[in-house]
Amino acid sequence: MRVIVTALIITLAVGLVLPTTQPVKAENGIWNIFRNKERRERRQQLRQQRQVEIQRRQAASTPTVKVSSPRYYNYKPDAMKAMDLSVLANADPAELHPMHRPPSVDPMQESRQNLDGYRVTVFPEVGEAIVDYYKNNSGLIWVSDDQANDRAREALETMARADEVGLDPAMYQLDPPDSDYDASDMEARQRELIRFEMDMSAKALTYILDATRGLVDPNGLSGYHDLERNTVDFEPVMLKLSVSQDIESDLLNSNPRNDKFLALQQELARLQELDEKEHVEIAEGTFLKPGASNPELANVIKAIQLRGSDTLLMNHSLTFVEFENSGSDVYTPELVNLVKDFQKENGLSADGIVGRNTIAKMEGVTNADKIEMVKLAMERLRWLPKELGPRRVFINQAAFMADYVENDKVALSMRVVVGTRANQTNFFRDEIETVEYNPYWGVPGSIIVNEMLPRLRGNPHYLDNLGYEVTDRRGRRISSASVNWYSVGANSIPVDVRQPPGPKNALGELKILFPNSHAIYMHDTPAKSLFEKDMRAYSHGCIRLQDPRAMAAAVLGKSRDHVAAQISQGRNLSEEVPVKMPVYISYFTAWPDDSGKVGYFADTYERDKYLGQAVEKTGKSRAANG
């Protein structure tokens, strides 16, 4: 009994104690949960910090991999191959289409046997055209009455003057069969004539192909070129040649026949008749400011005397006399005024400072150099459509100019800023589609990696501080500080970055779009001072316009007031161009204006050098192929 009572007392005591102790244990459990969570989060944060520090150290010891620009290639000329004409040796006139079948036996049918085993080295499309034509047609184009006919002689004379259109006559040279031959050996004569017929067709079609598409494939020059190559439909061409009464015109019309090409052709003829002018060289690195002394001053003055206009020379005749009599090399105020006038008439900033651009104009371009520049310009025109279009925008990067053309006349012209030598603007053509007002600027990956990344690794808040918008791959806005910028590289950019519209926006008030794989477009810019410079290669590749409102109004066919009204709304808007028009983003160091006068421009990107080398390689390749 005593044991039972004792047990009850203990049970009651425990029951009385439990209600007071359980809340305390519960509170301790909750506190431990939060404390453990904080510890886990702290450990995770420390691990992340250690990982970032490891990546930072690795990045510091490893060169940053940048987004690379396109490059220039080791150009390989278009390949020619030996085409076996044996298939023509057994062509049966009876199998020809009725409209091509001869009314009687083909007088040259027997001579076709001489093509068994005969080969011509041609471009594949030329060889195929020759085989297709002679398999389906019985007559000959270039041979009549056992000798080369007038059509052949006229074609050979035209191709011998290929230098008049910027081509090399040696590529199309062919000796016709001698008019004196041994009549007793007609088998040998027929062999000679049928092979001449094939060779002649090969030369004529090669000329037509070169004149149409150019000697050089521009896309084989560099990644900066993106042009669809012109082609030739040889079937109608061969039929036309076979009946032509004016073979000279037929061949010449294979070249571009627009006003620009014809002006270049006239300029080439003019230059080829001129004697080389005296040339003055000014020491490389010469830089002359007012009041300074420089021994190259004498060459500067002599160059002006050679290159200056008659009006300039007359207006400063006394200055020239005084300088010659003084024997001094001090750059006096009178000489500064002379240089300023020279700069004005050559389209340079008239600051009186003799630097690289002014010296380039003073030294001028030799006659031989001009001939080469014109020929390269004619080659580049062959990369474009034969007719450029009566309404177009034409940008010449080498001249740093953009023209809006209407009815084949320049209606609007303005200065532009193009890509730097490291970020060259591509050479391509497209169609203008849209004008965007108060645009966002989507920052290209190359700029994020090459230029922003070093700053972001030092200050992750860099983009936030500048007001840029950062979004992840799901389109959610995030802080730039939340991105591990040490894990970002040339091929791993996990975010998109854009700059919202505003006075500091890199694209200014508007951009004009012609969607292309190079993300190049025309746009405004807050950096207006660059338009005052003579050399204007400062952008990342896009084209900055000196007067974007005027260009937008022109392509839209509306007024400047209309464009201003859209901009004044202050929000991002887009307007479709009513009629799409071609835009040419080109590069010509020789280019004619509307009057036909050819201007010459510095080869900022050295593309003349690479194109000249490609043309030379092509010539050597053709010579090696006979």
C-alpha positions as CSV (number, residue, x, y, z in Angstrom):
1,M,0.0,0.0,0.0
2,R,2.8,2.3,0.9
3,V,4.5,1.6,-2.4
4,I,1.3,2.5,-4.4
5,V,0.9,5.8,-2.5
6,T,4.5,6.6,-3.2
7,A,4.1,6.0,-6.9
8,L,1.0,8.2,-7.1
9,I,2.9,11.0,-5.3
10,I,5.7,10.7,-7.8
11,T,3.3,10.7,-10.8
12,L,1.5,13.8,-9.5
13,A,4.8,15.5,-9.0
14,V,5.9,14.8,-12.5
15,G,2.6,16.0,-13.8
16,L,2.9,19.2,-12.0
17,V,6.4,19.8,-13.2
18,L,5.9,19.0,-17.0
19,P,3.6,21.9,-17.8
20,T,6.2,24.3,-16.6
21,T,9.2,22.8,-18.4
22,Q,7.7,22.0,-21.9
23,P,7.4,25.6,-23.2
24,V,11.0,26.3,-22.3
25,K,12.2,23.3,-24.4
26,A,10.0,24.4,-27.3
27,E,11.5,27.9,-27.2
28,N,15.0,26.5,-27.2
29,G,14.1,24.2,-30.2
30,I,12.8,27.2,-32.3
31,W,15.8,29.2,-31.4
32,N,18.1,26.4,-32.5
33,I,16.3,26.1,-35.8
34,F,16.9,29.8,-36.6
35,R,20.5,29.6,-35.3
36,N,21.2,26.6,-37.4
37,K,19.7,28.2,-40.5
38,E,21.9,31.3,-39.9
39,R,24.9,29.1,-39.6
40,R,24.1,27.2,-42.8
41,E,23.5,30.5,-44.7
42,R,26.7,31.9,-43.3
43,R,28.7,28.8,-44.3
44,Q,27.1,29.0,-47.8
45,Q,28.0,32.7,-48.0
46,L,31.5,31.9,-47.0
47,R,31.8,29.2,-49.6
48,Q,30.5,31.5,-52.2
49,Q,32.9,34.2,-51.2
50,R,35.8,31.7,-51.3
51,Q,34.6,30.5,-54.7
52,V,34.5,34.1,-56.0
53,E,37.9,34.8,-54.5
54,I,39.3,31.7,-56.2
55,Q,37.8,32.8,-59.5
56,R,39.1,36.3,-59.0
57,R,42.6,35.0,-58.4
58,Q,42.3,32.7,-61.4
59,A,41.1,35.6,-63.5
60,A,44.0,37.7,-62.3
61,S,46.5,35.0,-63.3
62,T,44.8,34.1,-66.6
63,P,44.6,36.5,-69.5
64,T,41.0,37.6,-70.2
65,V,39.5,35.9,-73.2
66,K,37.9,38.7,-75.2
67,V,35.3,38.6,-78.0
68,S,37.4,38.8,-81.1
69,S,36.7,40.9,-84.2
70,P,36.5,39.4,-87.7
71,R,39.8,38.9,-89.3
72,Y,41.5,39.1,-92.7
73,Y,42.1,35.8,-94.5
74,N,44.9,34.4,-96.6
75,Y,43.0,34.9,-99.9
76,K,42.6,31.9,-102.2
77,P,41.5,32.7,-105.8
78,D,38.5,31.1,-107.3
79,A,39.5,27.6,-108.5
80,M,39.6,26.7,-112.1
81,K,39.7,23.1,-113.3
82,A,40.4,21.2,-116.5
83,M,37.1,20.4,-118.3
84,D,37.3,17.3,-120.6
85,L,35.4,18.0,-123.8
86,S,35.4,14.4,-125.0
87,V,31.7,14.3,-124.5
88,L,31.3,16.7,-127.4
89,A,33.3,14.5,-129.7
90,N,30.4,12.1,-130.1
91,A,27.5,14.5,-130.1
92,D,24.9,13.4,-132.6
93,P,23.0,16.2,-134.4
94,A,20.1,13.8,-134.8
95,E,19.6,13.9,-131.0
96,L,19.4,17.7,-130.9
97,H,16.3,19.6,-130.1
98,P,14.3,20.3,-133.4
99,M,14.9,24.0,-133.1
100,H,18.7,23.5,-132.9
101,R,19.0,20.5,-135.4
102,P,20.8,21.5,-138.6
103,P,18.9,21.2,-141.8
104,S,21.7,19.2,-143.3
105,V,24.8,17.6,-142.1
106,D,26.8,19.8,-139.8
107,P,29.9,20.8,-141.7
108,M,31.9,20.9,-138.5
109,Q,30.6,17.6,-137.2
110,E,33.6,15.6,-138.3
111,S,35.9,18.1,-136.7
112,R,34.2,17.5,-133.3
113,Q,36.1,14.2,-133.2
114,N,39.2,16.3,-132.5
115,L,37.8,17.2,-129.1
116,D,38.2,13.7,-127.9
117,G,40.6,14.0,-125.0
118,Y,40.8,17.8,-125.4
119,R,40.6,19.9,-122.2
120,V,40.0,23.5,-121.4
121,T,40.9,25.0,-118.0
122,V,37.9,27.0,-116.9
123,F,35.7,27.8,-113.9
124,P,33.2,25.0,-113.4
125,E,30.2,27.0,-114.4
126,V,31.9,28.1,-117.6
127,G,32.9,24.6,-118.5
128,E,29.4,23.3,-117.9
129,A,27.9,26.1,-120.0
130,I,30.2,25.2,-122.9
131,V,29.3,21.5,-122.8
132,D,25.6,22.3,-122.5
133,Y,25.6,24.7,-125.4
134,Y,27.6,22.5,-127.9
135,K,25.7,19.4,-126.9
136,N,22.5,21.0,-127.9
137,N,23.5,23.3,-130.7
138,S,25.2,22.3,-134.0
139,G,26.5,25.6,-135.2
140,L,29.7,27.3,-134.2
141,I,29.9,30.9,-132.8
142,W,33.5,32.0,-133.6
143,V,34.4,30.1,-136.8
144,S,33.1,30.5,-140.3
145,D,34.5,29.4,-143.7
146,D,37.5,27.6,-142.2
147,Q,38.7,30.6,-140.2
148,A,38.0,32.9,-137.2
149,N,35.1,35.1,-138.2
150,D,34.4,38.8,-137.6
151,R,32.6,38.1,-134.4
152,A,35.7,36.3,-133.0
153,R,38.0,39.1,-134.0
154,E,35.7,41.8,-132.5
155,A,35.5,39.9,-129.3
156,L,39.2,39.5,-129.1
157,E,39.8,43.2,-129.7
158,T,37.3,44.1,-127.0
159,M,38.9,41.8,-124.5
160,A,42.3,43.1,-125.4
161,R,41.1,46.5,-124.1
162,A,39.9,45.0,-120.8
163,D,42.1,47.5,-118.9
164,E,39.6,50.2,-119.9
165,V,37.1,48.6,-117.5
166,G,39.7,47.8,-114.8
167,L,40.4,44.1,-115.9
168,D,43.6,42.5,-117.0
169,P,43.7,41.8,-120.8
170,A,46.2,39.0,-120.3
171,M,43.5,36.9,-118.7
172,Y,41.5,36.8,-121.9
173,Q,44.3,36.7,-124.5
174,L,43.9,34.2,-127.3
175,D,45.6,34.0,-130.7
176,P,43.2,33.2,-133.5
177,P,44.1,30.6,-136.2
178,D,46.4,31.9,-138.9
179,S,44.5,32.9,-142.0
180,D,47.2,31.3,-144.1
181,Y,47.0,27.5,-143.8
182,D,47.8,24.4,-145.7
183,A,44.6,23.6,-147.6
184,S,45.9,20.1,-148.3
185,D,45.7,19.2,-144.7
186,M,42.1,20.1,-143.8
187,E,42.1,17.6,-141.0
188,A,44.7,19.6,-139.1
189,R,42.8,22.8,-140.0
190,Q,39.6,21.5,-138.6
191,R,41.3,20.3,-135.4
192,E,42.8,23.8,-135.0
193,L,39.4,25.5,-135.6
194,I,37.2,23.4,-133.3
195,R,39.7,23.8,-130.5
196,F,39.9,27.5,-131.1
197,E,36.0,27.6,-131.0
198,M,36.1,26.0,-127.5
199,D,38.9,28.2,-126.2
200,M,37.2,31.3,-127.6
201,S,34.0,30.5,-125.8
202,A,35.9,29.8,-122.6
203,K,37.7,33.3,-122.8
204,A,34.4,35.1,-123.7
205,L,32.4,33.5,-120.9
206,T,35.3,34.1,-118.4
207,Y,35.4,37.8,-119.3
208,I,31.6,38.0,-118.9
209,L,31.8,36.3,-115.5
210,D,34.6,38.5,-114.3
211,A,32.9,41.7,-115.5
212,T,29.7,40.6,-113.8
213,R,30.9,39.4,-110.4
214,G,34.5,40.7,-110.1
215,L,37.8,38.9,-110.0
216,V,37.7,38.5,-106.2
217,D,35.2,36.9,-103.9
218,P,34.8,39.6,-101.3
219,N,33.8,37.1,-98.6
220,G,37.1,35.3,-99.1
221,L,39.0,38.5,-98.2
222,S,37.9,38.9,-94.6
223,G,35.1,38.5,-92.1
224,Y,34.3,42.2,-92.6
225,H,32.8,41.4,-96.0
226,D,29.3,40.0,-96.4
227,L,28.0,40.1,-99.9
228,E,26.0,37.7,-102.0
229,R,28.0,37.1,-105.2
230,N,26.5,38.0,-108.6
231,T,25.9,35.1,-111.0
232,V,25.5,34.7,-114.7
233,D,22.8,32.6,-116.5
234,F,25.0,31.3,-119.3
235,E,22.4,29.6,-121.4
236,P,20.8,32.8,-122.8
237,V,24.2,34.4,-122.9
238,M,25.6,31.8,-125.2
239,L,22.5,32.0,-127.5
240,K,22.9,35.7,-127.7
241,L,26.5,35.5,-128.5
242,S,25.8,33.0,-131.3
243,V,23.6,35.6,-133.2
244,S,25.2,38.8,-132.0
245,Q,25.7,41.6,-134.5
246,D,27.5,43.8,-131.9
247,I,29.7,41.6,-129.8
248,E,31.6,44.6,-128.4
249,S,28.5,45.9,-126.7
250,D,27.4,42.5,-125.5
251,L,30.7,42.0,-123.8
252,L,31.0,45.6,-122.4
253,N,27.5,45.5,-121.0
254,S,28.5,42.7,-118.7
255,N,30.2,45.3,-116.6
256,P,28.1,47.6,-114.3
257,R,26.6,50.3,-116.4
258,N,25.5,52.7,-113.7
259,D,26.6,56.3,-113.6
260,K,29.2,55.6,-110.9
261,F,31.0,52.9,-112.9
262,L,30.9,55.0,-116.1
263,A,32.5,57.9,-114.2
264,L,35.2,55.7,-112.8
265,Q,35.8,54.4,-116.4
266,Q,36.2,57.9,-117.7
267,E,38.6,58.8,-114.8
268,L,40.7,55.7,-115.5
269,A,41.0,56.7,-119.2
270,R,42.0,60.3,-118.1
271,L,44.6,59.0,-115.6
272,Q,46.1,56.6,-118.1
273,E,46.9,59.5,-120.5
274,L,48.5,61.7,-117.8
275,D,52.2,62.0,-117.1
276,E,53.2,61.4,-113.5
277,K,53.3,64.6,-111.5
278,E,56.2,65.6,-109.4
279,H,55.8,64.2,-105.9
280,V,57.0,65.8,-102.6
281,E,57.4,63.7,-99.5
282,I,57.2,65.2,-96.1
283,A,59.0,63.3,-93.3
284,E,56.9,60.8,-91.5
285,G,55.7,62.0,-88.1
286,T,56.0,65.7,-89.0
287,F,53.7,67.8,-86.7
288,L,53.8,71.6,-87.1
289,K,52.0,74.2,-84.9
290,P,51.9,78.0,-85.4
291,G,55.1,79.6,-84.2
292,A,57.1,76.4,-84.2
293,S,60.2,75.7,-86.2
294,N,60.7,72.6,-88.3
295,P,63.1,71.8,-91.2
296,E,60.2,70.1,-93.0
297,L,58.5,73.5,-93.5
298,A,60.2,73.9,-96.9
299,N,58.7,70.6,-98.1
300,V,55.3,71.7,-96.7
301,I,55.4,74.9,-98.8
302,K,56.7,73.1,-101.9
303,A,53.9,70.6,-101.6
304,I,51.3,73.4,-101.4
305,Q,52.7,74.9,-104.5
306,L,52.3,71.6,-106.4
307,R,48.8,70.7,-105.0
308,G,47.2,74.1,-104.4
309,S,44.6,75.6,-106.8
310,D,45.5,78.4,-109.0
311,T,43.4,80.8,-106.9
312,L,45.2,79.8,-103.7
313,L,48.6,80.2,-105.3
314,M,47.7,83.6,-106.7
315,N,46.2,84.8,-103.3
316,H,49.4,83.9,-101.5
317,S,52.0,84.7,-104.1
318,L,53.7,87.3,-101.9
319,T,53.9,84.8,-99.0
320,F,55.7,82.3,-101.2
321,V,58.2,85.0,-102.3
322,E,58.8,86.1,-98.7
323,F,59.3,82.6,-97.5
324,E,61.8,81.8,-100.2
325,N,63.8,85.0,-99.4
326,S,63.8,84.5,-95.7
327,G,65.5,81.1,-95.6
328,S,63.7,80.6,-92.2
329,D,62.0,77.4,-91.0
330,V,59.7,79.3,-88.6
331,Y,56.0,78.7,-89.1
332,T,54.8,82.3,-89.3
333,P,51.2,83.7,-89.2
334,E,51.3,84.3,-92.9
335,L,52.2,80.7,-93.6
336,V,49.6,79.6,-91.1
337,N,46.9,81.4,-93.2
338,L,48.3,79.8,-96.3
339,V,47.9,76.3,-94.8
340,K,44.4,77.2,-93.5
341,D,43.3,78.1,-97.0
342,F,44.8,74.9,-98.3
343,Q,43.0,72.9,-95.7
344,K,39.7,74.6,-96.6
345,E,39.9,73.8,-100.3
346,N,40.7,70.2,-99.4
347,G,37.8,69.7,-97.0
348,L,39.9,69.6,-93.9
349,S,39.5,71.4,-90.6
350,A,41.1,74.8,-91.1
351,D,43.1,74.9,-87.9
352,G,46.5,75.7,-89.4
353,I,48.0,72.6,-87.8
354,V,50.1,70.5,-90.1
355,G,49.4,66.9,-89.0
356,R,48.9,63.5,-90.6
357,N,45.7,64.3,-92.5
358,T,46.9,67.6,-93.8
359,I,50.2,66.1,-94.9
360,A,48.3,63.3,-96.7
361,K,46.6,66.0,-98.8
362,M,49.8,67.9,-99.3
363,E,51.7,64.9,-100.5
364,G,48.7,63.9,-102.6
365,V,48.2,60.6,-104.4
366,T,50.5,59.6,-107.2
367,N,49.0,59.0,-110.6
368,A,49.9,55.4,-110.4
369,D,48.2,55.1,-107.0
370,K,45.1,56.8,-108.3
371,I,44.9,54.3,-111.2
372,E,45.1,51.4,-108.7
373,M,42.4,53.0,-106.5
374,V,40.1,53.5,-109.4
375,K,40.6,49.9,-110.6
376,L,39.8,48.6,-107.1
377,A,36.7,50.8,-106.9
378,M,35.5,49.3,-110.2
379,E,36.1,45.8,-108.8
380,R,34.1,46.6,-105.7
381,L,31.2,47.9,-107.8
382,R,31.0,44.5,-109.4
383,W,30.1,43.1,-106.0
384,L,27.0,45.2,-106.0
385,P,23.9,45.1,-108.2
386,K,24.4,46.4,-111.7
387,E,21.8,49.1,-110.9
388,L,22.0,50.5,-107.4
389,G,18.4,51.7,-107.4
390,P,17.1,55.3,-108.0
391,R,16.3,55.7,-104.3
392,R,18.9,54.5,-101.8
393,V,21.2,55.3,-98.9
394,F,24.8,54.9,-99.7
395,I,27.5,55.0,-97.0
396,N,31.1,55.2,-98.0
397,Q,33.2,54.3,-94.9
398,A,36.4,55.5,-96.5
399,A,35.0,59.0,-97.1
400,F,33.1,59.0,-93.8
401,M,30.0,60.1,-95.6
402,A,26.4,59.0,-96.0
403,D,24.2,60.0,-99.0
404,Y,20.5,59.8,-99.4
405,V,19.9,59.4,-103.1
406,E,16.6,60.1,-104.8
407,N,16.0,59.8,-108.6
408,D,19.7,58.8,-108.9
409,K,20.8,62.2,-107.4
410,V,22.2,63.0,-104.0
411,A,19.4,64.8,-102.1
412,L,21.0,64.7,-98.7
413,S,24.6,64.2,-97.6
414,M,26.2,64.2,-94.2
415,R,29.3,63.2,-92.3
416,V,29.3,59.9,-90.4
417,V,31.4,58.2,-87.8
418,V,32.2,54.6,-88.5
419,G,34.0,51.8,-86.7
420,T,37.6,51.9,-85.4
421,R,40.3,49.8,-87.1
422,A,39.8,47.3,-84.3
423,N,35.9,47.4,-84.7
424,Q,35.6,47.9,-88.4
425,T,32.2,48.5,-90.0
426,N,31.3,45.6,-92.3
427,F,30.9,45.9,-96.1
428,F,27.4,44.7,-97.0
429,R,24.0,45.7,-98.4
430,D,20.5,45.4,-96.9
431,E,17.1,47.2,-96.8
432,I,16.0,49.9,-94.5
433,E,12.9,48.9,-92.6
434,T,12.3,50.9,-89.4
435,V,13.0,54.2,-87.6
436,E,13.1,53.9,-83.8
437,Y,12.7,56.9,-81.6
438,N,14.1,57.3,-78.1
439,P,15.8,53.9,-78.5
440,Y,17.1,51.5,-76.0
441,W,20.7,50.5,-76.5
442,G,21.2,46.7,-76.2
443,V,24.9,46.5,-75.2
444,P,26.6,43.9,-77.5
445,G,28.4,41.0,-75.9
446,S,31.7,42.2,-77.3
447,I,31.4,45.4,-75.4
448,I,30.3,43.7,-72.2
449,V,33.3,41.3,-72.2
450,N,35.9,43.6,-73.8
451,E,35.2,46.9,-72.0
452,M,32.7,46.5,-69.1
453,L,33.9,43.3,-67.6
454,P,37.1,44.7,-66.1
455,R,35.1,47.5,-64.4
456,L,32.4,45.1,-63.2
457,R,34.9,42.8,-61.6
458,G,36.2,45.7,-59.6
459,N,32.7,47.2,-58.9
460,P,29.8,44.8,-59.4
461,H,27.4,47.8,-59.0
462,Y,28.9,49.5,-62.0
463,L,25.9,49.0,-64.4
464,D,23.4,49.8,-61.6
465,N,25.2,53.0,-60.9
466,L,25.0,54.0,-64.6
467,G,21.3,53.2,-64.8
468,Y,21.7,50.2,-67.2
469,E,19.1,47.5,-67.1
470,V,20.3,43.9,-66.4
471,T,18.1,40.9,-67.1
472,D,18.7,37.2,-66.7
473,R,17.9,34.6,-69.3
474,R,14.3,34.5,-68.1
475,G,13.9,38.2,-68.7
476,R,13.8,39.1,-65.0
477,R,15.4,42.4,-63.9
478,I,18.3,41.8,-61.6
479,S,21.0,43.9,-60.0
480,S,24.4,43.9,-61.7
481,A,25.9,43.2,-58.3
482,S,24.0,39.9,-58.2
483,V,26.0,38.5,-61.1
484,N,29.2,36.6,-60.6
485,W,31.2,38.6,-63.2
486,Y,34.3,36.4,-62.7
487,S,32.4,33.5,-64.3
488,V,31.6,35.6,-67.4
489,G,33.6,35.1,-70.5
490,A,33.6,35.5,-74.3
491,N,31.2,32.6,-74.7
492,S,29.3,32.7,-71.4
493,I,27.3,35.9,-70.8
494,P,24.3,34.9,-68.6
495,V,22.6,38.3,-68.8
496,D,21.4,40.9,-71.2
497,V,22.3,44.5,-70.7
498,R,20.6,47.6,-72.1
499,Q,20.7,51.3,-71.6
500,P,17.3,53.0,-71.4
501,P,16.3,56.0,-73.5
502,G,17.6,59.4,-72.3
503,P,20.1,62.2,-72.9
504,K,23.1,59.9,-72.1
505,N,21.9,57.0,-74.3
506,A,24.7,56.0,-76.7
507,L,22.2,56.0,-79.6
508,G,20.9,59.5,-78.9
509,E,17.4,60.3,-80.2
510,L,16.8,57.7,-82.8
511,K,18.2,54.8,-84.8
512,I,17.5,53.6,-88.4
513,L,17.3,49.8,-88.7
514,F,18.1,47.4,-91.5
515,P,18.2,44.1,-89.6
516,N,21.4,42.2,-90.3
517,S,23.6,39.6,-88.6
518,H,26.3,42.2,-87.8
519,A,24.0,44.3,-85.5
520,I,24.9,47.4,-87.5
521,Y,22.5,50.4,-87.9
522,M,22.5,54.1,-88.3
523,H,21.9,56.3,-85.2
524,D,22.2,59.5,-83.4
525,T,25.0,60.1,-80.8
526,P,25.6,62.5,-77.9
527,A,29.3,62.7,-79.0
528,K,28.8,65.5,-81.6
529,S,32.3,66.8,-81.5
530,L,33.6,63.8,-83.5
531,F,31.9,65.0,-86.6
532,E,34.3,68.0,-86.8
533,K,37.3,65.6,-87.2
534,D,38.6,64.7,-90.6
535,M,39.3,61.0,-89.8
536,R,36.1,59.7,-88.2
537,A,36.7,56.0,-87.3
538,Y,35.6,56.0,-83.6
539,S,32.5,53.8,-83.2
540,H,32.2,50.1,-82.3
541,G,31.0,49.4,-85.9
542,C,27.6,51.2,-86.2
543,I,27.2,54.3,-88.3
544,R,26.7,57.6,-86.3
545,L,24.9,60.3,-88.3
546,Q,25.7,64.0,-88.2
547,D,22.0,64.9,-88.9
548,P,19.9,61.8,-87.9
549,R,16.6,63.7,-88.0
550,A,17.1,64.7,-91.6
551,M,18.0,61.1,-92.6
552,A,15.0,59.7,-90.7
553,A,12.7,62.2,-92.4
554,A,14.2,61.3,-95.8
555,V,13.8,57.5,-95.5
556,L,10.3,57.9,-94.1
557,G,9.3,60.4,-96.8
558,K,8.1,62.8,-94.0
559,S,9.2,66.1,-92.6
560,R,11.7,66.9,-89.9
561,D,8.8,68.3,-87.8
562,H,7.2,64.9,-87.9
563,V,10.4,63.2,-86.7
564,A,10.8,65.9,-84.0
565,A,7.2,65.3,-82.8
566,Q,7.8,61.6,-82.4
567,I,11.0,62.2,-80.4
568,S,9.4,64.8,-78.2
569,Q,7.0,62.2,-76.8
570,G,10.0,61.0,-74.8
571,R,9.1,57.3,-75.0
572,N,10.3,54.4,-77.1
573,L,8.5,54.3,-80.4
574,S,9.0,52.6,-83.8
575,E,7.8,53.6,-87.3
576,E,8.0,51.4,-90.3
577,V,9.5,52.8,-93.5
578,P,6.6,52.9,-96.1
579,V,8.7,51.5,-98.9
580,K,11.8,49.6,-98.1
581,M,14.9,50.9,-99.8
582,P,18.4,49.5,-100.3
583,V,21.2,50.7,-98.1
584,Y,24.8,50.1,-99.1
585,I,27.4,50.0,-96.3
586,S,30.4,50.2,-98.6
587,Y,34.1,51.0,-98.7
588,F,35.5,53.0,-101.7
589,T,38.8,54.9,-101.6
590,A,37.9,56.3,-105.0
591,W,34.4,57.5,-105.6
592,P,32.7,59.9,-108.0
593,D,30.2,62.6,-106.9
594,D,27.0,63.4,-108.9
595,S,29.0,65.5,-111.4
596,G,31.3,62.6,-112.1
597,K,34.4,64.1,-110.3
598,V,36.2,61.4,-108.5
599,G,37.4,62.0,-104.9
600,Y,40.2,60.0,-103.3
601,F,40.2,58.9,-99.7
602,A,42.6,57.4,-97.2
603,D,42.6,53.6,-96.9
604,T,41.8,53.7,-93.2
605,Y,41.1,50.0,-92.9
606,E,43.9,48.9,-95.3
607,R,41.3,47.1,-97.4
608,D,42.9,48.4,-100.6
609,K,46.1,46.6,-99.6
610,Y,44.3,43.3,-99.1
611,L,42.2,43.6,-102.2
612,G,45.2,44.5,-104.3
613,Q,47.0,41.4,-103.0
614,A,44.0,39.2,-103.8
615,V,43.8,40.6,-107.4
616,E,47.5,39.9,-107.8
617,K,47.1,36.3,-106.6
618,T,44.2,35.9,-109.0
619,G,46.4,37.0,-111.9
620,K,49.2,34.6,-111.0
621,S,46.7,31.8,-110.6
622,R,45.2,32.4,-114.0
623,A,48.7,32.7,-115.6
624,A,49.6,29.3,-114.0
625,N,46.5,27.7,-115.5
626,G,47.4,29.0,-119.0
